C-alpha cells in the first residue's frame, strides 16, 4: 500500500495516535531493503517521557514479532502490518529479528528525540560557524539569567549618564502613578519578550534603536499628545461656535446633553469612553424646540467636528498607552546585550535561543550541507504533538523535510512526513505553539513542493467509557457557539465528536459548591472551625469525592485531581495530607520538602553564618529527634542554643556522640562539604530484607506511616473522628466553646488526625496537644497506651497536656490559664531555656522555628532518593560554577521549587497535578475542582499594534492588553478581538484536556456564581456547565449535584507490573584516612630526618585546633576524623601535644581567659602578609607570640618572629613575650 508523501493525522484525545505512529514507523523499516532503515528516520516529540514511550513501543513490538509465540496484541499488530505491507507473518518475524539485532548494536542511530535535543544537535554541528565555543553548555534556567541581566543593568546606574537618567525618570513616573518605585519587575517583564519567540519578528524592528533614540521618541509622543489635546479643544469650540452663530438655544437639545458634551471637551474634562454621538439620530432635540430645522441642518457639520475629536482622542489614548511601555521597551537591546554577555562569561547558551539561532543562521543553508554536518541523511520524518510545535520550529524543519519529500533514495523510495496532533489540545501558545498552524495545514496549506498530501481523522476514542465520551461530545459541540472566529467554531462544532468503543457505561458527576453565606447562616453547622471560604468548600468537596470513589472499590492510585493553578493544588494537598490521604504531587515529591535535604540546607546556612540561630535551631531539632535520646527534645534544643561559642558547641555535641568540626567542613569544596554532612548525619538505613541500601523510597513509605495499612484505614479514622466530633462529652463541649472562640489567641482543631491518633484538641502552630480524659483513661491498660501515645507525639515534636473531665467542668478558668501558660511556653522555649546574650541576632524569630514532623519517608535512610538527587544538583553546581556555600545557598533560594524526584509508578496514592502536566496521560477517575475560572481575564500579555512609521520611526508599538484598546481605532479593535478569541480558544482547549483524561469516572466541581437575579455569569467557566445542564433541561439553581450514568465501578483492578530496577544507593564517601598524599618530594626518600620533620608538621597542624588545655581531646578527635592521624598514632600524638600545653615555660600561652588567634593572617601596609602560629591577646592589648618549628634550630626563625612582632606592634598592640617551640623527640622552648 502506497503511503502519501505528506500525511496529517488529526488525532483527538484517546484516539490511539501513538499506536498510529508506531505502526507507520514499523511499516517503513519492515519493507525497507536494508535492515538499518531506522537510520534514515527522524521521529520528534516534545517530552523525554514521550520519547521513551515511543522507543519502547517500537523496540517492544519488534521484540515480540521476533518471538515464536508473540503476545495477542503483537499478533493483532502483525496481522494489520501484513495486510498493509503485503509481507507474510514469517517475513515480518524474520525481518524483525534482523532489525532488532541491528538496533541493539547501533542504538545511537535509532533517532527518536525531543525537538529541543534535535535542535541542540544542529547547533552543535554548526558551533564553529556561529562563533560559539565548542564546549558551551545548555541552560534551561533562562529566568535566572534574565534576572541577573536586569540586576546588572540597574547596577550600572550612575555610570552611564543616559541610562541613569532613563532609570530615574522611570522610577519617578511609577511613584507619580502611586506604584512601587521598584522598576526591576517591569524591566524583567519586558525583558522576557527577548526570550519569547512569539515576539521575535516585532523585536527585530527595535534592534537598531539606541536608548537616546527611544528618549527622543518618548519626547515626541508627549509633545504630540499636547498638540492633539489642543486640536480637540479647537474642534469642540468650532462646534459650539457653529451652534451660537446659528442662534440655536442650547435648551433646544434634549436636557442640554449635546452642548454639555462639547463643553466637557472644551474644558479638558472629556472622558474618551463617552463617545456617544456618531449618527444623525444620536443628537436628541426637544419636541418643543422652535429651531429644530436649523439644528437638523447643521447636524452633519456637528458630527464631522465630533468625528475629528473622537479620532484625535483615539490617537491620544494610543500614544499614552505606548508611553506607559516605552521606557522598559527602550531597554530591550540593553537587556539582550547584557544577556549575551552573561552567557558568554558563563559559557552557556539558553535553550530559548536555539530556534532563533537556527532560523537566523542555518535555515537558509542548503539541506545537503546541513545533512553533511549532522552526519545523517533523513528520508522519513515523524512529528508528534504537532499542535505544540512553534512556528519557528516548524519553519526550521521545512527545508530538511522538503529536501526529503522532493527526491527518492537509492532504492526508489520517496521521502515521507507524518505529523500527528490535535488543535483542541493546543495549550502552549505562550511558548509559540499555536492551534492555527495545525488548522491551516489540515486545510489547504502545503509548504512543500511535493503536492502529495492526505488528511486522516482518528475519531474513535479508545480511552474512555461511553458516558464520558458522550458527555464531552455534547458539551464541546455546545461550546462551539462561544466562538465568533469561524475556524475556532468549526474546530469544536465539526471536529470534537468522537465515536465510542466497546466500553459502555461510565459516570459523570457535575456538582456545585454551596454559597459561602449559606454555610455561615446554617444553624446546623457544627461550628467546630472558623468560617469557611470558597477554597475550603472546594477542598472539602474534593475530600468527600475521594471518599465516595474509595467506597466504590477504586484505589488511591486510580484517582487524579486536576487543577488549573498550582496554588489550588497546594491548598488541596495540604488539607488531604492533614486527613491522612496518601498523595503524589509536585509538592510532595519536591526535593526541598524532604527532611534530610532541609537538614543539609540548614547546616550549610549555619556554616555560612554561625550567628544564624534559626538554622542552628533546625539543625538541633533534627539531632534531637534522630541522633540522641538523653534529653527531651525541647531541653536538647535549648541547651544547644545557649552555646554561642563554636568550640563550646562542638564540645557539647561530643557529649552526645556527635563529633564534627564546623571549621573543617568549611574548608572543603561544596560537594565534599555536603558529602561530609550526609556521611555524618544521614547514613543509609537498613533495608529490611530488600538488600542493603535499596531505593524503595515511596512504595513502602505510606504503609509505615499507617496511611494504608488496612485498605481504607485512614478513611475509617476520618469517619471515626467525624462521629466523635458530632458526639462530644460534656467536658469536650465546654472546652471547645472556649478554644474555638480563640480567646487564647491561638487556633485549635477538634478531633484532629495526627499519625494514627485522633487528638481531642491540637494547636498545630504551637505544637500543643490537649487530651480530655474520662474514667476509663485511668485503667492500668489505658494508662500504658496513653503513655505510648504521648511518647510518639513527643517524638513528632508535640507537647501533650491532659485534663480530667471534672477539672474542665468544675474549673474551666484554671484549665484555660494552664493552657495559656503552655502556649506561651511552647512559643518561647528557646528563649526561656537559653542564656540570652548580646550575640543573639535581632532578626531571629522563634515563630520561624517550629518542630517539624519526621520525613514523609519514615526513617532517615528512606529519604535517600531525595538526598541522591540533591547531591546531583550540588555536583553540577560545583563543577559548573565552582560554587561555594554562599553561592549555592543563593542559587537554592531562587530555584529550590524547581527540583523534584520523578513520580514512581505503581504507588498507591492520589495524584495532584496541573492540567498542563496531565496532557497525554489518562486516569480511571478524574476530579476537577475549582472549575469556575474567569476565561476572559486580562493576562499579562502585551499587544503589538501597527503605527505610522514615518511619525516615530517605529512600525509597531507595545501596549497593555486591555479593553481600552478597542477605542484606539478599527485596526486596534480587530487586534484586540482576535486576542480575545485566542484566549477563549486556549481556555476551552485547557478544559478539553482536563475533561478527556478520565477513563471511567469524571467529577467536575464548580460554583454557580449566579447573580441576585439568578443570572448566569458571563465569561466564567461555570457558565459552560450551567448552560450544558440547561440545554439538557436539567438545571435547577437549588440543586447542587447532577449525575449521568452509574457510579458502580466497572473496570477490574489493573495489575501493576513493577519493571523498575532496584538500584543500591551508595552514599559512602571515600574515606580520606585510606588515602595518603605525599606533598613534599623528600618524603619519597623516607629518611629518619624527614619523618621527624613530617611528624612535627602534623603536631603543628593539630595545635591550630587548640586554644586552651581543654581543647586537646577535641583536637585529637578532629585530626582522626580528617585522616591527619590514625587511631594507632593517637596515643603518641596525644602525649606530644600534652607535653606542649603543660610545659612550664608555655603555661601562660595556653591559660584560659584570653583571646586566642591561631594561624591568623596579618596584612601589612605594603601588601605583604604574615601568619603567626599562635597569638594570645590579653585584656590589656598585650600579645604573647608563639611559633612552632621542626628540625634544627635556625637563626632565620628568630628573625621571622621579630618580623611578626613588628607587624603586630604597628597595629597598636605590644608584644610582651615571644617564643619558638621546636617539636621533635623532646620539646625545646626558646624564649626570645
DRENGU-814325 format. One record per residue (C-alpha): residue in three letters; x, y, z. Coordinates in pm, whole numbers, plus 50000, padded with zeros to 5 digits. Example, Ala and Ser with C-alpha at 12.3 -4.5 7.8 and 13.67 -1.06 7.14 Angstrom:
ALA512304955050780/SER513674989450714/
//
This chain:
UNK500005000050000/UNK501505033049885/UNK501925058850161/UNK501295095650080/UNK504355117850098/UNK502755141350348/UNK500145127150584/UNK498385146550860/UNK496655127751141/UNK494035147851328/UNK494015127451648/UNK491535136851920/UNK492085126752282/UNK492425089252341/UNK492245080851970/UNK495395059351956/UNK497845083751799/UNK500905066151945/UNK499675033251800/UNK499275050051459/UNK502795065051478/UNK504395032051578/UNK502515012951309/UNK503635036851032/UNK507225036351162/UNK507254998251161/UNK505874997150807/UNK508815017750678/UNK511544996950841/UNK509874963350765/UNK509504969250390/UNK512934985650352/UNK515594966650161/UNK518164972550434/UNK517974963650800/UNK519134997950913/UNK516395019050754/UNK515785033651101/UNK518975053951046/UNK517115074750788/UNK514135082051013/UNK513795111851247/UNK510915109951492/UNK510315141051701/UNK508125145752003/UNK508065170152294/UNK508915152752619/UNK511515127452726/UNK508685105752858/UNK507035105252515/UNK510405096652355/UNK510815067652596/UNK507275055152530/UNK507725056252151/UNK511105038952159/UNK509765012552398/UNK506735006052177/UNK508845001751862/UNK511554980252020/UNK508954960952221/UNK506884953751908/UNK509914941851710/UNK510974920252004/UNK507524904252024/UNK507384899051644/UNK510724880751665/UNK509364855251914/UNK507954821451823/UNK504824829452024/UNK504124867052021/UNK501554881952260/UNK497974885552139/UNK498404923052098/UNK501554917951891/UNK499784892251675/UNK496974917051601/UNK499504943551503/UNK501434918551288/UNK498214909851109/UNK497494946651035/UNK501064951850912/UNK500854920850696/UNK497754934750521/UNK499274969550472/UNK502764958150362/UNK501834925750185/UNK504504908050391/UNK503764873950537/UNK503844868250914/UNK507034847650870/UNK508654875650672/UNK507744900850942/UNK509214877851209/UNK512474872651019/UNK512844909350932/UNK512114919451294/UNK514874896351421/UNK517364912651184/UNK516274948151265/UNK516254943751643/UNK519764929351631/UNK520914958951422/UNK519294984551656/UNK520944968851961/UNK524384973051804/UNK523665008151669/UNK521275022351926/UNK522615058051895/UNK521375058751535/UNK517845049851649/UNK516855086451627/UNK513735093751828/UNK514215125552026/UNK512685157152158/UNK512675186651923/UNK514965205652161/UNK517515177452154/UNK517485176851775/UNK517865214751761/UNK520775212152005/UNK522385186451776/UNK522115210151479/UNK523615239351674/UNK526505217451795/UNK527235208151435/UNK527455245051338/UNK529045258151662/UNK532235269051488/UNK530355287851215/UNK528245305251480/UNK531305315951680/UNK530085295151974/UNK532645277752195/UNK532655240552124/UNK532315233752496/UNK529205255352554/UNK526635241152793/UNK522875243252752/UNK520915260253029/UNK517195257453093/UNK517425284053362/UNK516605313553138/UNK514665331653409/UNK517665334853641/UNK519855345953352/UNK517345373253278/UNK517135383953644/UNK520935385753651/UNK520905407353337/UNK518295431353479/UNK520225434153807/UNK523395441953613/UNK521635469453416/UNK520255486053730/UNK523725483253889/UNK525075504753603/UNK523055534653727/UNK525475562553800/UNK527985550853541/UNK526135556053211/UNK524535590753209/UNK521825582952953/UNK520875550053121/UNK520895566153465/UNK518525593953359/UNK516195568653196/UNK516035547253511/UNK515455577353737/UNK512695590953511/UNK511045556653504/UNK511175554653885/UNK509605589053917/UNK506845580053671/UNK505955549453877/UNK505855568654205/UNK503755595954042/UNK501255568653947/UNK501235556554313/UNK503045524754216/UNK506095508254367/UNK509325526254285/UNK510965492554214/UNK511375492553835/UNK513065458653807/UNK509755439753772/UNK508635459953467/UNK512055456953305/UNK512015419653375/UNK508525415853222/UNK509605434252909/UNK512915415652905/UNK511025382852877/UNK509995394152530/UNK513615388352429/UNK513345351552516/UNK509845345552379/UNK509825336252014/UNK506265349351976/UNK507805384151974/UNK510875377551755/UNK509515394651443/UNK508415425851628/UNK511635428851828/UNK513745429951511/UNK512325464851446/UNK513945477451767/UNK517385461851736/UNK518985492651584/UNK517425517551825/UNK519555532752100/UNK518275544952435/UNK518795580752316/UNK516565574352014/UNK513855559952238/UNK514085590552463/UNK513605612252155/UNK510555591752050/UNK509165594652402/UNK509515632452394/UNK507825633652052/UNK504925612852183/UNK504455635252486/UNK504535666152266/UNK502135650452014/UNK499635643352294/UNK499665680052396/UNK499155691452036/UNK496285666951981/UNK494595677352305/UNK494685713552188/UNK493275703251848/UNK490345685552015/UNK489545717152211/UNK489615737251886/UNK487195712651718/UNK484825714652016/UNK484965752752016/UNK484205753451643/UNK481165731151701/UNK479935753651985/UNK480605784251770/UNK478525769251489/UNK475605764751730/UNK475975800351855/UNK476275815351503/UNK473015798951403/UNK471255814151705/UNK470395780051847/UNK469245778952208/UNK471195751952395/UNK467935742952571/UNK466625730752236/UNK468815699952281/UNK467285672752497/UNK468365680352858/UNK471175701052709/UNK473245669352675/UNK474865676952343/UNK476205711852430/UNK477425698352766/UNK479275670952577/UNK481065697152368/UNK481805718452674/UNK483435689052853/UNK485805685652557/UNK486495723152555/UNK487255723152930/UNK489545692552913/UNK487125671453121/UNK486105647552844/UNK486065610152918/UNK487155592252597/UNK484825563352683/UNK481795586352632/UNK481965587552253/UNK478175587552212/UNK477475608851902/UNK478045591451569/UNK474735591351379/UNK472145617951299/UNK469625604151546/UNK472175603751829/UNK471705641451872/UNK468365644752051/UNK466225676152001/UNK463385686752229/UNK459955682152072/UNK459065718552153/UNK462255732952004/UNK461435761151761/UNK464805759051592/UNK464595721751510/UNK465005727551138/UNK468165748451189/UNK469645722151421/UNK468875693951179/UNK470505713750904/UNK473865716951088/UNK473915681851248/UNK476165667450969/UNK478715695151038/UNK478495689651413/UNK479045652151369/UNK482025659451147/UNK483615680551422/UNK482955653151678/UNK484345626351449/UNK487585646251436/UNK487555649451816/UNK486965612351865/UNK489735602751623/UNK492035627551793/UNK491365610952128/UNK491915576751974/UNK495415588351887/UNK495965604652226/UNK494965572952411/UNK497035551852176/UNK500115573452232/UNK499605573852609/UNK499255535952613/UNK502575533252429/UNK504195558852663/UNK503465535252955/UNK505615508452793/UNK508245528252607/UNK510765530852893/UNK511125493452959/UNK510895487452584/UNK513815511152529/UNK515915487652742/UNK515255457152523/UNK518585460052343/UNK520405466752669/UNK518845435752826/UNK519615415052517/UNK523265426152515/UNK523675420352887/UNK522105385752849/UNK524555376952572/UNK527455389452785/UNK526435368153085/UNK526015337052868/UNK529435342452715/UNK531025346653059/UNK529355315153190/UNK529915295652866/UNK526205286852845/UNK523535290052580/UNK519895294552675/UNK517625268252526/UNK515135295652440/UNK517605308752179/UNK518045275951992/UNK515255280951742/UNK516135317251675/UNK519795308551607/UNK518845281751354/UNK516215304051199/UNK518695332651164/UNK521915314551078/UNK521265279650946/UNK517835277650786/UNK518985292350453/UNK521855267550418/UNK521235240850151/UNK519745209150304/UNK522545185950177/UNK525085207950356/UNK523125205950683/UNK522855168050648/UNK526575165750582/UNK527305184450904/UNK524885162951102/UNK526385131050966/UNK522885118150892/UNK520515119250598/UNK516875116050699/UNK514345103750443/UNK511325099750671/UNK510025123350938/UNK507515118351216/UNK506335147951427/UNK504175140251730/UNK502085166151919/UNK502365189551622/UNK499975214651779/UNK502735222252032/UNK505345228851762/UNK506145265751747/UNK506035284551419/UNK509805289551424/UNK510495252751499/UNK508295243151203/UNK509935268350972/UNK513345254551069/UNK512325218950980/UNK510665227050646/UNK513915228950436/UNK515115194850559/UNK511715178650509/UNK511175194750168/UNK514505180750051/UNK513465145650158/UNK509995148050003/UNK511365160649672/UNK513515130349593/UNK514005092849625/UNK516665071149782/UNK518895045649602/UNK516045020349607/UNK513495044149456/UNK511695050649784/UNK510455086249823/UNK510675105550146/UNK507675109550375/UNK506365131450654/UNK503735121650910/UNK502505147651155/UNK500105139351435/UNK498295164451650/UNK495055178551783/UNK494435216251774/UNK491915211452057/UNK494845202052281/UNK496965232052189/UNK497615248052530/UNK501135262252492/UNK500545294052293/UNK502695312952544/UNK505755293952420/UNK504945295152049/UNK502625265251999/UNK499575277151804/UNK496505257151710/UNK496125278751398/UNK499255263151245/UNK497715228251251/UNK494325241351138/UNK495875257950830/UNK497855226850738/UNK494785204850773/UNK493025226850517/UNK494745238950200/UNK498195249250316/UNK501205229050197/UNK504695243850243/UNK506355216850030/UNK506975213249659/UNK505525178249670/UNK501705181549641/UNK501025145749763/UNK499145153250085/UNK496485134250281/UNK494445142050592/UNK493345114050826/UNK490885117951115/UNK491335094651412/UNK487865099151556/UNK487385068651776/UNK488085071852147/UNK489765040452287/UNK490395055452633/UNK487095064252795/UNK483805047252874/UNK480825057052660/UNK479185080152916/UNK482275102252938/UNK482685103252558/UNK479035112952509/UNK479245139752777/UNK482295155452612/UNK480735152952265/UNK477645172152380/UNK479495197652594/UNK482115208052341/UNK479695209552050/UNK477645233452265/UNK480765253752346/UNK481425259251974/UNK478725286051996/UNK481025306652220/UNK483265314951925/UNK482955342651669/UNK486115331451486/UNK484925307451214/UNK487925283651229/UNK487635280051605/UNK483885274951580/UNK484355248251313/UNK487015230851523/UNK484595223151806/UNK481395221351604/UNK482625196051348/UNK485825180751485/UNK485185173851854/UNK482785144751807/UNK484255110551889/UNK482945075551831/UNK482655052852133/UNK484455019852180/UNK483164987352331/UNK483475000852689/UNK479865010252770/UNK478795028253086/UNK480865051453299/UNK479915080453521/UNK479955118553508/UNK479205140053811/UNK478805177853796/UNK478445194354134/UNK478415229954263/UNK479725241454598/UNK477135258554818/UNK477255295954865/UNK479585306355146/UNK476855327055310/UNK474555296655316/UNK477185277555514/UNK477725306655754/UNK473975310255817/UNK473275273055852/UNK472015267256211/UNK473015230556186/UNK476645238456109/UNK478895223156374/UNK480875254956425/UNK483975234856509/UNK486125255556272/UNK486345291956175/UNK484175304955889/UNK484765286455563/UNK485825304355248/UNK485355292954890/UNK488665274454879/UNK487675254955193/UNK484445244255025/UNK486285231554717/UNK488775212954936/UNK486035196555143/UNK484105187054829/UNK487275171154689/UNK487805150555005/UNK484175138955002/UNK484555128654638/UNK487685108454715/UNK485875090654999/UNK482965082754771/UNK485265069154499/UNK487105047054752/UNK483785032654870/UNK483065021754513/UNK486164999654515/UNK488705022254347/UNK492145026454500/UNK494005058654574/UNK496255053354271/UNK493215053554040/UNK492435089754128/UNK493905121853991/UNK492965157154096/UNK493485182753821/UNK493785220053889/UNK494375249653663/UNK496585267753911/UNK499415254854128/UNK498175272054445/UNK494855253854412/UNK496705220654410/UNK498735231454713/UNK495575240454910/UNK494095206154836/UNK497355187954911/UNK497745205055248/UNK494265195355361/UNK494345159755226/UNK497715154255395/UNK496195165155726/UNK493445139555669/UNK495915111555610/UNK495285107555236/UNK498445094755062/UNK499455118854787/UNK501825122454497/UNK502205157454363/UNK504915180954251/UNK504905194154610/UNK505135160454785/UNK507965150054554/UNK509885182654582/UNK513445177854698/UNK513275208654920/UNK510445193155124/UNK512465162655233/UNK513575164555595/UNK517025151855501/UNK517535179355244/UNK516235205655483/UNK518835193855736/UNK521635198055482/UNK520425232855385/UNK520095244155747/UNK523555231355825/UNK525015248755519/UNK523355280955633/UNK524915276555977/UNK528305270055818/UNK527895302055618/UNK526935322055926/UNK527255306956273/UNK525075335256407/UNK522115321756207/UNK520165309756509/UNK517165298256310/UNK519255273656107/UNK521075262456422/UNK517725255556589/UNK516535234456295/UNK519805215156299/UNK519425208556673/UNK515835198256624/UNK516895171956374/UNK519575158756609/UNK517125158856897/UNK514745136656704/UNK517225113956532/UNK520635113456700/UNK520125114557075/UNK517825100657342/UNK519395115157657/UNK517255146657678/UNK513695156857590/UNK513585174557252/UNK512965209257390/UNK515685206357654/UNK518215194157400/UNK517475223157165/UNK517525248657445/UNK520925237257575/UNK522445238257227/UNK521005272557153/UNK522625286157470/UNK526125278457337/UNK527245307057116/UNK530945298557106/UNK531505273256830/UNK534145253057015/UNK531815250657317/UNK529045239557086/UNK531275212656930/UNK532385200057273/UNK528775198257388/UNK527785178757076/UNK530575153957150/UNK528855145757479/UNK526025132057263/UNK528465112457044/UNK528165138056765/UNK531715145456661/UNK532385171656394/UNK534385202756317/UNK532435230456151/UNK535655248156056/UNK537005217455877/UNK533795213455680/UNK534055249955575/UNK537495242755428/UNK536115216455191/UNK534655221454847/UNK530875224854830/UNK530375189054717/UNK532775174954977/UNK531065195555248/UNK527655181455157/UNK529105146255135/UNK530555150455483/UNK527195161655623/UNK525465131855463/UNK528045107255591/UNK527835122155938/UNK524065125655978/UNK522305106455702/UNK523705071155685/UNK521645046855474/UNK519105028455687/UNK518824990455687/UNK516574979555406/UNK514674952155588/UNK515484922755367/UNK515354940855032/UNK519114943355000/UNK521324969255164/UNK520625004855066/UNK517884996854817/UNK515975027254697/UNK512355018754758/UNK511575053454864/UNK507845058054821/UNK506185024554765/UNK506675013555125/UNK506535047155296/UNK502795050755321/UNK502395016955490/UNK504965026755751/UNK503035058355831/UNK499835039155871/UNK498145056055577/UNK497025024355407/UNK497554996055647/UNK494014983355613/UNK492974993855268/UNK490735022955367/UNK492355026555711/UNK492765064255703/UNK489245067955568/UNK487905048955867/UNK489875070756107/UNK488485101855941/UNK484945088555970/UNK485515079856336/UNK486865114856402/UNK483745129856244/UNK481485108956467/UNK483465118356777/UNK483215155056677/UNK479435152256650/UNK479105134356985/UNK481445151957228/UNK481435146457602/UNK480185174857821/UNK483755183657915/UNK484815184557546/UNK481845207157462/UNK482755231957735/UNK486425233157640/UNK485735235557265/UNK483445265557313/UNK486375283557472/UNK489045271857229/UNK487135279056908/UNK486435314757023/UNK490215319957000/UNK490195337657334/UNK493705323357380/UNK494875339357051/UNK495605305356902/UNK493765283956651/UNK492795249056768/UNK491425219156581/UNK488975194156726/UNK489235156256690/UNK492185160056456/UNK494165131856296/UNK497905130456378/UNK499755099156276/UNK497435070356381/UNK495795090256661/UNK492625110756686/UNK493635140056905/UNK490975157157120/UNK492325192557056/UNK495515204956893/UNK497105238456815/UNK499245229856513/UNK501145262656506/UNK502335258556869/UNK502525220356857/UNK500345217257167/UNK498045187057217/UNK495235187657475/UNK493675154557585/UNK490455152857786/UNK490355120857993/UNK487335102358122/UNK487395075058388/UNK488495046958155/UNK491795065558096/UNK492825056258450/UNK492725018758399/UNK496155002358402/UNK495954991658038/UNK494785025857912/UNK497435044358114/UNK500095023857936/UNK498525030957595/UNK498255068057672/UNK501915068857775/UNK502965052457446/UNK500795077157257/UNK502395106657441/UNK505895093657366/UNK505055090856995/UNK503595125956988/UNK506655139457171/UNK508865124056904/UNK506785142056645/UNK507515174356832/UNK504195178857015/UNK503795188157382/UNK500905168657542/UNK498855180857839/UNK495935161957995/UNK492875172658191/UNK490255151758370/UNK486605157058278/UNK485815170758624/UNK488655196358603/UNK487125211758292/UNK483535210458413/UNK484375224158759/UNK487285248058696/UNK487365258858331/UNK489125291858412/UNK492025273558580/UNK492235249658285/UNK492355278658038/UNK495095295658240/UNK497175263758228/UNK496655260857852/UNK497605297357807/UNK500835292058000/UNK501675261357792/UNK501085280957470/UNK503495307857588/UNK505975281057692/UNK505745264157353/UNK506335297057173/UNK509275307757383/UNK511025275857483/UNK514225286557306/UNK514435319257495/UNK513355305757835/UNK515935278157835/UNK518925296057687/UNK521285323057805/UNK520245354957633/UNK523335373957521/UNK524155403057301/UNK525165378057032/UNK521525369056970/UNK520545383356634/UNK517715408156636/UNK516125392856331/UNK515905358156482/UNK512275348756525/UNK511155319456737/UNK507995318056527/UNK510065306056234/UNK511415276256426/UNK508745250056458/UNK509345214056544/UNK508945195956216/UNK507395161956186/UNK509715134556061/UNK510405129455696/UNK507375117855496/UNK509525088255404/UNK509795074655756/UNK513325065955865/UNK516265087355767/UNK517605062455518/UNK514395061555322/UNK514945097455213/UNK517995086155019/UNK516375092154681/UNK515885128754769/UNK519445130954904/UNK520885114954592/UNK519055139154363/UNK520195167854584/UNK523795155754559/UNK523495155754181/UNK522365192354191/UNK525255201354421/UNK527775183754198/UNK526525200753882/UNK526625234754051/UNK530065228154196/UNK531535217253862/UNK529885244053650/UNK530305274053881/UNK532985263254129/UNK530315273454379/UNK530995279054745/UNK528435275155021/UNK527185311054996/UNK526805309754617/UNK524965276754634/UNK522555289054903/UNK521685319354687/UNK521095296154394/UNK518985272754609/UNK516805300954741/UNK515885310454383/UNK515495275554238/UNK514545251254516/UNK510935248654400/UNK512035236254056/UNK513525203054167/UNK511545171454234/UNK512195134554206/UNK510365115053933/UNK506945102154024/UNK507275064854099/UNK505005041853903/UNK502525019854087/UNK502495039454413/UNK499085036954575/UNK498465073954623/UNK496185101254490/UNK497915122654230/UNK497555160454217/UNK498755178553907/UNK498035208553690/UNK496045203253372/UNK499105211953163/UNK501125184153327/UNK498305158853273/UNK498375162952897/UNK498905129452726/UNK498035109753042/UNK494935090353143/UNK493415080053475/UNK490475058153583/UNK488995086453793/UNK489445123753736/UNK488375150453986/UNK488375186053855/UNK487715211554132/UNK487825249654103/UNK486035247253766/UNK484965283753764/UNK487835303053616/UNK487205336353453/UNK488185327453097/UNK488095363352973/UNK490565376653226/UNK493225400153102/UNK496595382653114/UNK499935400053146/UNK500395396752770/UNK501085428052575/UNK499755436452231/UNK501755447851929/UNK499935474151723/UNK500885488951388/UNK501685525851370/UNK502705551451113/UNK506455545351089/UNK507145579550945/UNK505785595651263/UNK508145579451511/UNK510405555851316/UNK508685525151462/UNK506395502551256/UNK504955486151570/UNK504445496351931/UNK503845476752251/UNK500805483652470/UNK498935467352759/UNK496205442452670/UNK493015458552799/UNK489525467352677/UNK490745503152622/UNK492455490752304/UNK489045488852134/UNK488985526752147/UNK492245530651955/UNK490635526551614/UNK489275498651396/UNK492595481051335/UNK493415481051707/UNK489925468051792/UNK490435439851541/UNK493755430151703/UNK492165431252049/UNK489165409851949/UNK491415384351779/UNK493405382352101/UNK490185376752298/UNK489195348552066/UNK492625332752102/UNK492355334552481/UNK488915318652466/UNK490225290752244/UNK493175284552476/UNK490885282652779/UNK488415259052617/UNK491365238052497/UNK492605235652857/UNK489105224452963/UNK489095198652681/UNK492405184252803/UNK491085182453160/UNK487795165153076/UNK489305139652836/UNK491805124453084/UNK489155102653251/UNK488695066153162/UNK485735056053380/UNK484585083853611/UNK484705121853586/UNK483865146153866/UNK483565183453796/UNK483255206354098/UNK482205241754012/UNK480405271954156/UNK477135286254022/UNK478145322554081/UNK474575333053999/UNK473685369654042/UNK470995381054286/UNK468595379653989/UNK469595343953911/UNK471565353653601/UNK474335331053476/UNK477735348653489/UNK479395358153163/UNK482985349253080/UNK483235323053353/UNK483835285853309/UNK480935277453540/UNK478615291353271/UNK479725262953041/UNK478375236853282/UNK475235256353373/UNK474395261253004/UNK475095224452936/UNK472705214053212/UNK470155239753093/UNK470435226352739/UNK469655191752880/UNK466675205853071/UNK468315195953398/UNK469465228353560/UNK467865239453886/UNK469605266754086/UNK468545249254409/UNK470145216454303/UNK473875212254362/UNK474615177654217/UNK473925162653872/UNK474765126753779/UNK475005109853440/UNK475445072253422/UNK476035048053707/UNK478775052653967/UNK479215015054002/UNK482795005153932/UNK483044986553602/UNK486724980753542/UNK488694953053703/UNK491744961953908/UNK494804967253691/UNK497734946753799/UNK500814968453815/UNK503894950653690/UNK506924966053852/UNK509554969153580/UNK511784991853783/UNK515264980853875/UNK516244980954241/UNK519505000354240/UNK521615000154556/UNK522135035754667/UNK525735042554771/UNK526195072454996/UNK529575062255135/UNK532315087755097/UNK535755075755003/UNK537475075955338/UNK540365100955334/UNK542075080355603/UNK542815054155341/UNK544445079555110/UNK547865093655185/UNK549305120354960/UNK552995128254976/UNK553015165854939/UNK556825170054965/UNK559315154454730/UNK561695144555012/UNK559085120855152/UNK559945097854866/UNK563275090955031/UNK561775080655368/UNK564725093355575/UNK564535093955954/UNK565155131455944/UNK562255137055707/UNK559945115155915/UNK560735136556218/UNK560035168456024/UNK556725154655894/UNK555705143656243/UNK556445178656370/UNK554295193356093/UNK551365171056192/UNK551685182656554/UNK551905218356425/UNK548565214256239/UNK546815197956535/UNK547915226456759/UNK546005250256530/UNK542835234256674/UNK543915240657034/UNK543085272857213/UNK543305261257577/UNK544345229157753/UNK540705218157748/UNK540705215857367/UNK543275188157334/UNK540775159257326/UNK538635176457064/UNK541705184956853/UNK542835148556852/UNK539335137056754/UNK539205161756466/UNK542605150156347/UNK541445114156336/UNK538255124856158/UNK540235143455895/UNK542635114955837/UNK545545135655967/UNK546485107656204/UNK545335071856257/UNK543955055856571/UNK547285038156616/UNK549065071656632/UNK546575087056873/UNK548425078657195/UNK551805091757075/UNK550355123756933/UNK548295129857248/UNK551405126557461/UNK553315151957249/UNK550515177457246/UNK550035173657620/UNK553755179657679/UNK553495212657492/UNK550395226357663/UNK551675215058008/UNK555205228257955/UNK556155251558242/UNK557565277958009/UNK554395277457794/UNK551695277458062/UNK550795314258005/UNK550345307657634/UNK547605281857698/UNK545925297658001/UNK542185304957991/UNK540655339557986/UNK542505353057683/UNK541565356357316/UNK543455331457100/UNK544215336356730/UNK545685305556560/UNK547065308256208/UNK545735343856176/UNK546875362455863/UNK548055398555909/UNK548105421555603/UNK550815448055626/UNK550695482955474/UNK552985473455186/UNK550645444855099/UNK552765416455234/UNK551225391455473/UNK552485372655777/UNK550825344255966/UNK552005336956323/UNK551135302156452/UNK549665314956780/UNK548825349256917/UNK547485353257271/UNK545665386657322/UNK545315397557683/UNK542745422257810/UNK545455449157828/UNK546085447757450/UNK549285428657518/UNK550305399857294/UNK552115367257361/UNK553615353557042/UNK554365316756976/UNK555665298656669/UNK556165261156617/UNK559135247256427/UNK560555213456331/UNK564085202756259/UNK567225220056385/UNK567475254756535/UNK567895282756286/UNK568565320056328/UNK566135328456047/UNK563265316056265/UNK564165342256526/UNK564175369156258/UNK560795356556141/UNK559405360756492/UNK560885396156504/UNK559015404056180/UNK555785391156334/UNK556345413456637/UNK556975443756417/UNK553725438056223/UNK551675433456540/UNK553065464156716/UNK552365485856412/UNK548705477256475/UNK548865492656823/UNK549505461157028/UNK552535454257249/UNK554295420757226/UNK555405413157584/UNK556545377457532/UNK557555355357242/UNK558995320657199/UNK559895294056945/UNK558835257857015/UNK560915231156841/UNK558945198756808/UNK560965166656799/UNK561615137257029/UNK561685163357301/UNK560005197257323/UNK562545225557318/UNK561365260857403/UNK563455291157303/UNK562315323457469/UNK563225355057282/
//
